[in-house]
Amino acid sequence: EKITQGIVALANTDGGTIIFGVSDQMRIEGVNNPEWVQEELVRICRDEIIPPVIPLVDTVAFDNGKRIVTLEVVPRNRPYRTRDGKFYMRFGAEKREIPREQLSSWIDELRPVGYESLPIFDATESDFDDSMLWSFASEFTDTSPTINIYQTAAFLKNDLALAVGEQGEFFPTVAAMVLFGKNERVRDLFPRSSVSLLRISGENGNQQTVEKVKITANLHNLYEAIMKFVERYCDLSKDKPRRRPQLVDSFAVPRSIYNLYAVREAVANLLIHRDFSLKDIESRIIISDRSIEFINARRSALYTPQLSRAIRYGIAQRINPTIAAVFTRREYGINPPKGGLPMILKQTERFAGRRAEIYTSNDEFRLKIPGA
């Protein structure tokens, strides 16, 4: 356990090397079975640390026959934690556990990858929608008859790996809350998951707000609410529209038509690829007379010019792999279209005759889909 904590602390700081077989007085004493020590260190890094650490383990032999083992840690996917949900850092020569009250602010400064696995310490078993969990689990035909489906905490922790904690403790993760939390508890415990929806009319700087709402709910209900808002102001169609007759002497602006699959995929991408660590940047959808714009928090520093081009071909880093895996499963009940961003771009150009716009700035990722 102490070795696990030490590796986590090193990985969460700046990395470094741990040497086994040297005393505190810097005397080389060696280890009796270096091969077993190496195997055990690899197992600890793989099984006891989340996300797993990929170490560089080596054995050094001396002329007197003594051998020591070195373990080099290079941090790549911070933050790291132990299996029981504890975070450690090194402060000089000391290893310290990060207090819960400081955890959120520290995590916000790190890379967003892994944020979905952070425990929400104030959440309880009653904060989750049991009917959603039951519906999700029951869709899997090979579900064990002894599954803990009626014991929410046990099911989330032992079957879905969406909670952490030692014996008797229950700390659900961010992924668990946004996927299966009750709407009102998501709003109270994780308000940064909200999405703002805006409908504006007019152009050339004279836009007026028609409707503006802010929705906070679990991802399933959030997706459905967003689609209802979009369908209130836009026509969605599977087939490319025929040319409409021109309106003469009319003040009414005809509703734009959008490819159904492109819009559904864009909404799904907005929800599952958000950078939750950027708590001050809200996800937004803006519907104007001629386009729909999807705006997400995403650190601009992580988007190199090469990555910005690569995402057009479906090559991108998933910030929230667990959330994406569950959300896109048919059993979750959304069943979004397949194809990702390449499909959105292709269908939009085919449908509207114009290309969708993609750009990143000020820690925001923006996708603008023109209508036909």
C-alpha positions in Angstrom: 0.0 0.0 0.0 2.8 2.4 0.9 4.6 1.6 -2.4 1.4 2.3 -4.3 1.0 5.7 -2.5 4.6 6.6 -3.2 4.3 5.8 -7.0 1.0 7.8 -7.2 2.6 10.8 -5.4 5.6 10.7 -7.8 3.4 10.4 -10.8 1.2 13.3 -9.7 4.1 15.6 -9.2 7.0 15.6 -11.7 7.9 12.0 -11.9 11.2 10.5 -10.7 12.9 7.3 -9.7 12.4 5.0 -6.7 15.3 2.7 -5.8 14.7 -0.6 -3.9 17.7 -2.1 -2.0 19.3 1.2 -0.7 18.9 2.2 3.0 18.0 5.6 4.2 21.7 6.1 5.0 22.4 5.5 1.3 24.0 2.1 1.9 23.6 -0.5 -0.9 22.0 -3.5 0.8 20.4 -5.1 -2.3 17.2 -7.1 -2.6 17.0 -10.9 -2.3 14.7 -11.6 -5.3 14.9 -8.7 -7.8 12.9 -10.6 -10.5 10.0 -11.0 -8.1 10.3 -7.3 -7.1 10.2 -6.2 -10.7 7.1 -8.3 -11.4 5.3 -7.0 -8.3 6.1 -3.4 -9.2 4.7 -3.9 -12.7 1.6 -5.4 -11.1 1.1 -2.5 -8.7 1.4 0.0 -11.5 -1.1 -1.9 -13.6 -3.7 -3.0 -11.1 -3.5 -0.7 -8.1 -3.2 2.7 -9.7 -5.8 4.5 -11.9 -5.1 5.2 -14.7 -2.3 2.6 -14.9 1.2 3.8 -14.8 3.7 2.5 -17.4 7.0 2.3 -15.5 10.5 1.7 -16.5 11.8 -1.1 -14.2 15.4 -2.2 -14.2 17.9 -4.3 -12.1 21.4 -3.0 -11.4 24.0 -5.6 -10.3 27.2 -4.7 -8.4 30.6 -6.5 -8.3 29.9 -7.7 -4.7 26.9 -9.6 -6.0 24.2 -7.3 -4.6 21.4 -6.1 -6.8 19.0 -3.2 -6.6 15.8 -2.5 -8.5 15.0 0.9 -10.0 11.5 2.1 -10.9 11.3 5.3 -13.1 7.9 7.0 -13.3 7.1 9.4 -16.1 3.7 11.1 -15.6 1.6 11.1 -18.7 -2.0 11.0 -17.7 -2.4 12.9 -14.5 -4.2 12.8 -12.1 -3.4 9.4 -10.7 -5.1 7.8 -7.7 -5.1 4.6 -5.7 -7.9 2.1 -6.2 -9.6 3.4 -3.1 -9.9 6.9 -4.6 -7.0 8.6 -2.8 -4.7 11.2 -4.4 -1.1 11.8 -3.3 1.6 14.3 -4.2 5.2 14.9 -3.2 6.1 18.1 -1.3 9.9 18.0 -1.2 10.9 14.7 0.4 7.4 14.1 1.8 4.4 12.3 0.4 1.0 13.8 1.3 -2.6 12.9 0.6 -4.4 15.8 -1.2 -7.3 17.0 1.1 -10.7 16.8 -0.5 -11.3 20.5 -0.2 -8.2 21.1 -2.3 -8.8 18.3 -4.8 -11.1 20.1 -7.2 -8.9 23.2 -7.6 -5.8 21.0 -8.1 -7.5 18.8 -10.7 -8.7 21.9 -12.7 -5.1 22.8 -13.4 -4.2 19.3 -14.8 -5.0 17.8 -18.2 -8.7 17.1 -18.6 -8.2 13.4 -19.4 -9.2 11.4 -16.4 -11.5 14.1 -14.9 -14.5 11.8 -15.4 -13.0 9.3 -12.9 -12.8 11.8 -10.1 -14.9 10.8 -7.1 -17.7 13.1 -5.9 -17.4 12.9 -2.2 -20.7 14.5 -1.3 -22.8 12.1 -3.4 -24.8 9.3 -1.9 -26.6 6.2 -3.1 -30.0 8.0 -3.2 -28.7 10.6 -5.7 -29.0 8.0 -8.6 -31.9 7.1 -10.8 -32.4 3.4 -10.1 -34.8 3.0 -13.0 -32.1 4.2 -15.4 -29.6 1.8 -14.0 -32.1 -1.1 -14.1 -33.0 -0.4 -17.7 -29.4 -0.2 -18.7 -28.4 -3.4 -17.0 -31.4 -5.4 -18.1 -30.6 -4.8 -21.8 -27.6 -7.0 -21.5 -28.9 -10.6 -22.1 -25.9 -12.2 -20.4 -26.3 -10.3 -17.1 -25.6 -12.5 -14.1 -28.7 -13.5 -12.0 -26.8 -12.4 -8.9 -26.2 -8.9 -10.2 -26.3 -6.1 -7.7 -28.9 -4.1 -9.7 -31.1 -3.4 -6.7 -28.2 -2.3 -4.6 -27.2 1.0 -6.4 -23.9 1.6 -4.6 -22.7 -2.0 -5.1 -23.8 -2.1 -8.8 -22.0 1.2 -9.6 -18.9 0.2 -7.7 -18.5 -3.5 -8.4 -20.2 -4.0 -11.7 -19.7 -0.7 -13.6 -16.5 0.5 -11.9 -18.1 3.9 -11.6 -17.4 4.4 -7.9 -14.5 4.0 -5.5 -13.9 3.7 -1.8 -12.6 1.3 0.8 -14.8 -1.3 2.5 -18.1 0.3 3.3 -17.3 3.6 1.5 -19.1 4.8 -1.6 -17.7 7.7 -3.7 -19.3 7.7 -7.2 -17.3 9.3 -10.0 -18.2 12.2 -12.2 -19.0 9.8 -15.0 -21.5 8.0 -12.8 -23.2 11.2 -11.8 -23.6 12.7 -15.3 -24.7 9.3 -16.7 -27.1 8.0 -14.1 -27.7 10.8 -11.5 -31.1 12.2 -10.8 -31.6 15.5 -12.6 -31.9 17.6 -9.5 -28.9 16.0 -7.9 -26.8 16.6 -11.0 -27.7 20.2 -10.7 -26.7 20.4 -7.0 -23.6 18.3 -7.1 -22.1 18.9 -10.5 -23.6 22.1 -11.9 -20.8 22.6 -14.5 -22.4 19.9 -16.6 -25.2 22.3 -17.7 -25.8 23.4 -21.3 -27.2 26.8 -22.4 -29.5 26.9 -25.4 -30.1 30.1 -27.3 -32.3 31.0 -30.3 -31.6 34.3 -32.0 -33.0 36.0 -35.1 -31.8 38.6 -37.4 -28.3 39.2 -38.9 -25.6 41.8 -39.5 -25.2 42.6 -35.8 -29.0 43.1 -35.2 -29.7 39.7 -33.7 -32.4 39.5 -31.1 -32.9 36.8 -28.5 -36.0 34.7 -29.1 -35.5 32.2 -26.3 -32.7 31.3 -23.9 -32.8 28.4 -21.5 -30.2 26.6 -19.3 -30.6 22.9 -18.7 -28.9 20.7 -16.1 -29.8 17.0 -16.1 -28.2 13.6 -16.6 -26.9 13.1 -20.1 -29.9 11.0 -21.2 -32.4 13.6 -20.3 -30.1 16.4 -21.3 -29.9 15.0 -24.8 -33.6 14.6 -25.2 -34.3 18.2 -23.9 -31.7 19.6 -26.3 -33.2 17.8 -29.3 -36.7 19.1 -28.4 -35.3 22.7 -28.3 -33.6 22.2 -31.7 -36.7 20.8 -33.3 -38.8 23.7 -32.1 -36.8 26.0 -34.3 -35.3 23.8 -37.1 -36.5 21.3 -39.5 -34.6 18.0 -39.4 -34.7 15.6 -42.3 -32.9 12.4 -43.4 -33.2 13.3 -47.1 -31.7 16.3 -48.9 -34.4 18.9 -49.3 -35.7 20.1 -52.7 -35.4 23.7 -53.6 -38.2 25.7 -51.9 -40.2 28.4 -53.7 -39.0 31.9 -52.9 -41.3 33.9 -50.6 -42.3 37.2 -52.1 -43.1 40.3 -49.9 -42.9 38.2 -46.7 -41.4 39.2 -43.4 -41.3 35.6 -42.3 -37.9 33.9 -42.5 -38.3 30.2 -43.8 -37.0 27.6 -41.3 -33.7 26.1 -42.2 -33.4 22.4 -42.8 -30.6 20.3 -41.3 -29.5 16.7 -41.7 -31.0 14.8 -38.9 -28.0 12.5 -38.3 -25.5 15.4 -38.4 -27.4 17.4 -35.8 -27.9 14.3 -33.5 -24.2 13.4 -33.7 -23.2 17.1 -33.0 -25.4 17.1 -29.9 -24.0 13.8 -28.7 -20.4 15.0 -29.3 -21.1 18.2 -27.4 -22.2 16.2 -24.3 -19.6 13.5 -24.2 -16.5 15.4 -25.2 -16.7 18.3 -22.8 -13.7 19.3 -20.8 -15.2 19.3 -17.4 -12.1 20.6 -15.8 -12.8 24.1 -17.3 -15.6 24.9 -14.9 -16.0 28.6 -16.0 -16.7 27.8 -19.7 -20.2 26.7 -20.4 -21.3 24.4 -23.2 -23.7 26.3 -25.5 -25.8 25.8 -28.6 -26.8 28.8 -30.6 -29.5 28.6 -33.2 -29.7 31.4 -35.7 -31.8 31.8 -38.9 -29.2 30.1 -41.0 -27.0 27.9 -38.8 -26.6 26.0 -35.5 -23.4 26.5 -33.6 -22.1 24.1 -31.0 -19.6 25.5 -28.5 -17.7 23.3 -26.0 -15.1 23.8 -23.4 -11.8 22.4 -24.7 -8.3 23.6 -23.9 -6.9 25.3 -27.0 -3.3 24.3 -25.9 -4.2 20.7 -26.5 -5.2 21.4 -30.1 -2.2 21.6 -32.3 -2.6 22.4 -35.9 -2.0 18.8 -36.8 -4.8 17.6 -34.4 -7.2 20.2 -35.7 -6.8 18.6 -39.1 -6.8 15.0 -37.8 -10.2 15.3 -36.2 -11.7 15.9 -39.6 -10.7 12.3 -40.4 -12.0 10.8 -37.1 -8.6 10.8 -35.4 -9.0 12.5 -32.0 -8.3 12.0 -28.3 -11.4 11.2 -26.2 -11.4 13.3 -23.1 -14.1 11.2 -21.4 -13.7 7.6 -22.7 -16.0 6.0 -20.1 -18.8 8.5 -20.6 -18.5 8.1 -24.3 -18.5 4.3 -24.1 -21.7 4.2 -22.0 -23.5 7.0 -23.8 -23.0 5.5 -27.3 -24.2 2.1 -26.2 -27.7 1.1 -27.5 -28.5 0.0 -24.0 -28.2 3.5 -22.7 -31.3 4.5 -24.7 -29.9 7.3 -26.9 -28.3 5.3 -29.8 -26.7 8.3 -31.5 -25.6 8.0 -35.1 -22.2 6.7 -36.0 -19.5 8.4 -37.9 -18.4 11.2 -35.6 -17.2 14.5 -37.0 -16.3 13.2 -40.5 -20.0 12.2 -40.9 -21.2 15.6 -39.7 -18.9 17.4 -42.2 -19.9 15.1 -45.1 -23.6 15.2 -44.5 -23.7 19.0 -43.9 -21.9 19.7 -47.2 -24.2 17.3 -49.1 -27.3 18.7 -47.5 -26.7 22.5 -47.4 -24.1 22.8 -50.2 -21.8 24.6 -47.8 -19.1 23.3 -45.5 -19.3 23.3 -41.7 -16.9 25.5 -39.8 -14.6 24.2 -37.1 -12.3 26.4 -35.1 -10.8 26.6 -31.6 -9.9 29.7 -29.5 -9.9 30.8 -25.9 -10.3 27.2 -24.7 -13.4 26.6 -26.8 -14.1 24.2 -29.6 -16.7 25.5 -32.0 -18.6 23.6 -34.7 -21.0 25.7 -36.9 -23.4 23.8 -39.2 -25.1 25.7 -42.0 -28.7 25.0 -42.8 -30.3 24.4 -46.2 
